[in-house]
Amino acid sequence: MFEITVKAEAAVETVAYTFDFGTVQKKGYGAGDLVFSNTNGDAFTLNKDRVKISTSTFAPWIESAGYLVLAPISTAKLSIIEFDFTAATYANASKIEFDFAVSNQNNHDQTVALAGSSFRVEKLDGENWVTVGDDVFSQLTKGALTTVSINITGAGTYRLVYEAPAATSTKNTDYAIGVDNLKIYVLN
């Protein structure tokens, strides 16, 4: 008689979906719906405030077709965009990953100098938004996209939040941050 122990297969983390934000600019930073299609034709309507989709022929965005721009100003110091990851597909959601940088590289220094600023992911818990993972604002670099990953736990409604309490300008691009290639990972 032999006793054999078989180890369970390790869970594999895979990309469940990638938001590339399409190829068409969507103007208007005001609160409401951001309606767009990914380059694969999938259509989305996301709740947002102080967010739009832009395109650019300048680094580091030249390789991006469309990308999100989150732009707090002195009179609206919070930029948000919500993602509905409540479908069964996301039951084992494990990570949100995205590329980000200052939207206009000429404004890099003034953006990173904004005291108390944060760029984070939040999850809706009942009626409250709860921060998930680390604040990644300090990871902004000049001239290149930075890829960040934030661990999450399971399906839910998530949002990107860019908060700039020290913002003094009313110009939309003075402190703007761009986001592209937002990926949601799941464990299988």
Order of alpha helices (4+ residues) and beta strands (2+ residues): beta-beta-beta-beta-beta-beta-beta-alpha-beta-beta-beta-beta-beta
